[in-house]
Structure formats: C-alpha cells, structure tokens
C-alpha cells in the first residue's frame, strides 16, 4: 500500500482548516499553526492517522464485510461515485435517509420495492399497466434509485462507515454511534473528533483534498479485496491438491489390497 506524500497533500490543500473562530478545541492535537486567522492542520499527523485508517479498512474489506461511504456535499459526490464505485462498496451521495441504519428493516423494504419495480420494467410486466401507472412507477423507481441505488446490494448493516464532513453527516454519525458501528472520517478543524473512531485530520471542503484522501482509502480497500480473492484462489488450489492426494492414496491402497488378495489366493492354492 502506497503512502501519502507530503508535497502531494500540500498541493491538494489538505492542510487548510477553518477560521480560528470556528474551530473545535478538541481538534487542538491536530493543529500545527494558525496563519491569517486560519488553522493549519499538521500533515505529519494526517499521514499517520490516514495510514491507521487505511490499514483497518483494508482488513475489513479482506474479511468480506462492507464499508458504507457517506458524502452528500456537492464537491464530494462525483469523487465518491467514481472512487468508491471502483471498489463495489455501498455509498450515499444524495441525502441521508433518517433511520437508514437504526431502522434498517424499513430500509431493506424500500430497496426491495425499488428492485421489484426495476424487475417489472425488465421482464415486461410493466407493459400491462396503463400509461399513467407505468409513468408513476418509473418516477417512483428513479426517485428511490437516486438515494438507495448504490446500497441495493447491502443486505445487512455495514461493518463500518467512512464519512466526509462529520458536521454535515451528523445524523449518519449518530446512527452509527448508536449501533456501535466503527466510523472512519475526514475531520476538519471545526468538528469534534471524539465522535470518530478513526480520525483523518484533513480539509473536508476542497475537492482536491477529498479526492486525495478518499482515493487513498479506496486503494487500501482494493488491496484488501485483492488479498481476499488471492486467499480464495489459494484455498481452492489447496483443496484441489488435497483431493488429488486423497485419490492417489485411495488408488495406492486399492492396489496394495489387490496384491495382498492375490498372494493370499496363491498361498491357499498351494
């Protein structure tokens, strides 16, 4: 797994925090300095914390569990769709539906409703509906897909959340905390890091900063998925090799038994 580069982070503006008057005192350990009324984030600590978070996310992906990415602010939406889309992990970029985690049964019912309409459209069942009904179903599906489309395959609660801007995604953070779901997040100087399990101190407003950090953790997730796949292949190969050995042993035993029987018959005849 590649490390974050200091110069790359500087160029992306990861170090720029918020105005000093807007800061959260709990972020003091991650603040390096203050310039022209703006807090400067300590990038050395960002690198350490990002590596810790990336390694933990890699292990979650390797175990086959899901990480739900949440980023509904405009400058993060397209980045998350692209970067997270490559990992096949679920994500929310439009709006957070209240109770999505704490009332997950209802969430699953909504997703099933969406997939049911999609199936009707695909198998031609919708063609038997009136034009008005068909239009209503299509609009309903599009509306649901906008919010739930990227979590359609999430059949159980995620193993963790990754959040961009914990102040904006406060409801998602509180739901995850209530359920004991670990939270990974980009945390700016105006936010409370005590709410987060894996804090990545970083500018959560600049698109370049978001792209760099989200891209970094997504690469870690890809590494975890690749190791999981390699482990499955190795396990399958070992299983096949073991079966082959067992077959050889069975054949060898059969030959030995046959030889013993022949010798026994010869002795009896004598």
HELIX and SHEET records of a PDB file:
HELIX    1   1 UNK A    6  UNK A   12  1                                   7    
HELIX    2   2 UNK A   20  UNK A   22  5                                   3    
HELIX    3   3 UNK A   25  UNK A   30  5                                   6    
HELIX    4   4 UNK A   43  UNK A   62  1                                  20    
HELIX    5   5 UNK A   74  UNK A   85  1                                  12    
HELIX    6   6 UNK A  104  UNK A  123  1                                  20    
HELIX    7   7 UNK A  125  UNK A  128  5                                   4    
HELIX    8   8 UNK A  131  UNK A  148  1                                  18    
HELIX    9   9 UNK A  149  UNK A  151  5                                   3    
HELIX   10  10 UNK A  170  UNK A  179  1                                  10    
HELIX   11  11 UNK A  193  UNK A  195  5                                   3    
HELIX   12  12 UNK A  207  UNK A  269  1                                  63    
SHEET    1   A 3 UNK A  16  UNK A  19  0                                        
SHEET    2   A 3 UNK A  38  UNK A  41 -1                                        
SHEET    3   A 3 UNK A  31  UNK A  35 -1                                        
SHEET    1   B 5 UNK A  91  UNK A  92  0                                        
SHEET    2   B 5 UNK A  67  UNK A  70  1                                        
SHEET    3   B 5 UNK A 160  UNK A 164  1                                        
SHEET    4   B 5 UNK A 182  UNK A 187  1                                        
SHEET    5   B 5 UNK A 198  UNK A 201  1                                        
END                                                                             
